[in-house]
Amino acid sequence: RPFMDMLCGRLTRIVVRIETLPIDETLHGDYFNDKQFKRRFQLWLNTLWQEKDRLLDKLKRQYG
């Protein structure tokens, strides 16, 4: 629905947030063959998704 609202000109504001993240040595590894690395990587990525979801909730409250 938001995409159609944008196409139809019903959106009055679009908010874009960009954040660059460093990729340190702990994120370098063998995702397919190292189960411990894969798990750590998934936890890191899931944390990013959770932070993104919290930010979207905040923006929805702030901008309606």
N, C-alpha and C positions, 0 to 999 in steps of 0.2 A: 504493500500500500504506500509506504513513503516514496518509493521510486515513482509510482504513478502520480502521486501528489506533486513531485518535483516536475515531471514531464508536463503536467497540466497547469503549472504555475501557481499551485496552491501553497507551496512552501514559501515562507517569508524569510527564513534564515537557515543557513547551512553552516555548521560548526565543524572545522577540521582541526584535529590535534595530531601533531607528528612528534614522535620521540625516537631518537636514535639510541640504541643500546650497544654497549661494548660486548664483543664476543671474546671472552677470555679463554684461557687454556682448558678450563673445566668443561667447556662446551665442544672441545675437539675430541673426537673419539670414533669408535666403530659402532655405529648405531645398530647395525644388523647382526653383529657377532658378539657384542659385549653386553650382556643383559644388565649389568650394574650401570654401565654408561647410559644405556637406553632408558632405564628407569629414572636416573638423575635428570636426563634431558627432558623426559616427559613431565617430570615434576616442575622443572624450570618453565617449560612451555605452558603447562596448565596454570601456573601462577600468573604468567602474563595474561592469559585469557581471563582469569578471575579479576585481575586489575582492570582490564579493558571493560569487563561487564560492570564493575563498580563505577567506572568513569561514565559509561553510557547512562547508567541509572541517575547519576548526579546531573549530567547534562539534560536528561529528560525532565528532571525536577526543576532545573534552573531555567530552561528555555521553553518548557511545556510542550 
